[in-house]
Amino acid sequence: MKVQNVSQIINEAELIIANVARNPQIQKSLANYGFPAKRIKEGETLLKIAIQLKTMMEDQQEARYETSQSWLTDFQSARATYQGYVNLARTVYRNQPTILRKLKIDRPTPKQQQTWIEQALHFYSKVSTYKEAIEQRYGLSTEVWGQALSEVESLSTSRSERLHLRAQAQQATEQRNRSLVQLHAWVKELKYIAKVALKEDPQLLEALGIVVPSR
């Protein structure tokens, strides 16, 4: 189900259901051709469900977007902090490749988010052995490492939550799409019956949004 068709399907169903409900003649004619009030109620229920699922999907998509934007801001901040400390460590230990390798900063900084998180966690967990020389040279307090580590740990946790929100949004989209398929099929069947039941009354067909070719 293409997104651009969502409003069209819902609007068409709303128009047909509303005009059937306000016109007893249309109701009677449809009933005579196997589309009684019970079937109209089915359409009303399908429409209600489709609107509810559409709203739920939009709410979840918005929540996902806001969470992703907040996470991305935190990620960029933590990445900048990490890169700053890595640059300091590379300068202090530039002639000691073994230490650089142990800190995993003898290689380019990963671009992929999860890989970067894993490397940053490794760096902060291992730097305690080598941080004294860095602190003395650049006047850093020992607390900065713990703060930086907490930022990355928070990113790791919130990333899992963000992935969960994405899965929920995808599920809501699938549910909405299934409901729209059912609603569209119901509208299509009603229009088919209406063309037969109201073939002698083109004005009533037009009231249902069915275009009648001029004779």
C-alpha positions in Angstrom: 0.0 0.0 0.0 1.6 3.2 -1.2 1.6 6.0 1.5 0.2 8.5 -1.0 -2.9 6.4 -1.3 -3.7 6.3 2.4 -5.7 9.6 2.6 -7.5 8.8 -0.7 -8.7 5.5 0.5 -9.9 6.8 3.9 -11.6 9.9 2.3 -13.4 7.8 -0.3 -14.7 5.4 2.4 -15.8 8.4 4.6 -17.7 9.9 1.7 -19.5 6.7 0.7 -20.4 5.7 4.3 -21.7 9.1 5.2 -23.8 9.4 2.0 -25.2 5.9 2.4 -26.1 6.6 6.0 -28.1 9.8 5.2 -30.0 8.3 2.2 -32.6 5.6 2.9 -33.2 5.0 -0.8 -29.6 4.1 -1.3 -29.7 1.8 1.7 -32.8 0.0 0.4 -31.4 -0.4 -3.1 -28.1 -1.8 -1.8 -30.0 -4.2 0.5 -32.0 -5.5 -2.4 -28.7 -6.5 -4.1 -27.1 -8.3 -1.1 -25.5 -5.3 0.7 -27.7 -4.8 3.8 -27.2 -2.6 6.8 -25.0 -5.3 8.4 -22.5 -4.9 5.5 -22.5 -1.1 5.9 -21.7 -1.5 9.6 -18.7 -3.7 8.6 -17.5 -0.8 6.5 -17.9 1.7 9.3 -15.9 -0.6 11.6 -13.2 -1.0 9.0 -13.0 2.7 8.5 -12.8 3.3 12.3 -10.0 0.8 12.7 -8.1 2.2 9.7 -8.2 5.8 11.1 -7.1 4.6 14.6 -4.2 2.6 13.1 -3.2 5.5 10.9 -3.1 7.8 13.9 -1.2 5.3 16.0 1.3 4.8 13.2 1.8 8.6 12.8 2.3 9.0 16.6 4.9 6.2 16.7 6.7 7.6 13.7 6.9 11.0 15.3 8.2 9.4 18.6 10.7 7.5 16.6 11.9 10.6 14.8 12.2 12.7 18.0 14.1 9.9 19.7 16.4 9.4 16.7 17.2 13.1 16.5 18.0 13.3 20.2 20.2 10.2 20.0 22.0 11.5 17.0 22.8 14.8 18.8 24.1 12.8 21.8 26.1 10.5 19.5 27.8 13.5 17.7 28.7 15.0 21.1 30.1 11.8 22.5 32.0 11.2 19.3 33.6 14.6 19.3 34.6 14.1 23.0 36.1 10.7 22.2 38.0 12.0 19.2 39.5 14.7 21.3 40.8 12.3 23.9 42.0 9.9 21.3 44.0 12.7 19.6 45.6 13.5 23.0 46.4 9.9 23.6 47.9 9.5 20.1 50.1 12.5 20.7 51.4 11.3 24.1 52.0 7.8 22.9 52.9 8.5 19.3 56.2 6.6 19.7 54.7 3.7 21.5 52.7 1.7 19.0 52.0 -1.2 21.5 50.0 1.2 23.7 48.1 2.6 20.7 47.3 -0.9 19.7 46.1 -1.9 23.1 43.8 1.2 23.1 42.7 0.3 19.5 43.6 3.8 18.4 46.3 2.7 16.0 43.6 2.6 13.3 41.0 5.0 11.8 38.0 5.8 13.9 35.0 3.7 12.7 32.2 5.4 10.9 29.5 2.8 11.6 27.7 3.7 14.8 27.7 0.4 16.6 31.3 -0.3 15.7 32.3 3.1 16.9 30.4 2.5 20.2 32.3 -0.7 20.7 35.6 0.9 20.1 34.9 3.9 22.3 33.8 1.6 25.2 37.1 -0.4 24.7 39.2 2.8 24.8 37.6 4.2 27.9 37.8 0.9 29.7 41.5 0.5 28.9 42.8 4.1 29.1 42.9 4.0 32.9 46.2 2.3 32.7 47.7 5.1 30.6 45.7 8.1 31.5 48.1 9.6 34.1 50.6 10.8 31.4 47.8 12.3 29.4 46.3 14.1 32.4 49.7 15.5 33.4 50.5 16.8 30.0 47.2 18.4 29.2 45.9 19.2 32.7 42.9 16.9 32.6 41.1 15.9 35.8 40.7 12.2 36.3 36.9 12.5 36.4 36.6 13.2 32.6 37.2 9.6 31.7 34.3 8.4 33.7 32.0 11.1 32.4 33.0 10.2 28.8 32.4 6.5 29.4 29.0 7.2 30.8 28.0 9.1 27.7 28.9 6.2 25.5 27.2 3.6 27.8 24.1 5.7 27.6 24.3 5.8 23.8 24.6 2.0 23.8 21.5 1.6 26.0 19.4 4.2 24.2 20.3 2.7 20.8 18.6 -0.5 21.8 15.5 1.5 22.8 15.6 3.3 19.5 15.7 0.1 17.6 12.7 -1.1 19.6 10.8 2.0 18.6 11.7 1.5 15.0 10.3 -2.1 15.2 7.1 -0.8 16.8 6.7 1.8 14.0 7.2 -0.8 11.3 4.7 -3.1 13.0 2.2 -0.2 13.2 2.7 0.6 9.5 2.0 -3.0 8.6 -1.1 -3.1 10.7 -2.4 0.1 9.1 -1.6 -1.1 5.6 -3.6 -4.4 6.2 -6.6 -2.4 7.5 -6.4 -0.2 4.4 -6.4 -3.2 2.1 -9.5 -4.5 3.8 -11.2 -1.1 3.7 -10.3 -0.6 0.0 -11.7 -4.1 -0.8 -15.0 -3.2 1.0 -15.3 0.1 -0.8 -14.6 -1.6 -4.2 -17.3 -4.2 -3.6 -19.9 -1.6 -2.5 -19.2 0.5 -5.6 -19.6 -2.5 -7.8 -23.0 -3.4 -6.1 -24.1 0.3 -6.2 -23.4 0.5 -10.0 -25.9 -2.3 -10.5 -28.4 -1.3 -7.8 -28.5 2.4 -8.7 -27.9 2.2 -12.5 -31.2 4.0 -13.1 -30.4 6.8 -10.8 -27.0 8.4 -11.7 -27.5 11.2 -9.2 -27.4 8.7 -6.3 -24.3 7.1 -7.8 -22.6 10.5 -8.0 -23.5 11.1 -4.3 -21.3 8.0 -3.6 -18.5 9.5 -5.6 -19.1 7.2 -8.6 -18.6 9.0 -11.8 -21.4 8.2 -14.3 -20.5 8.6 -18.0 -22.9 11.0 -19.8 -25.1 9.3 -22.4 
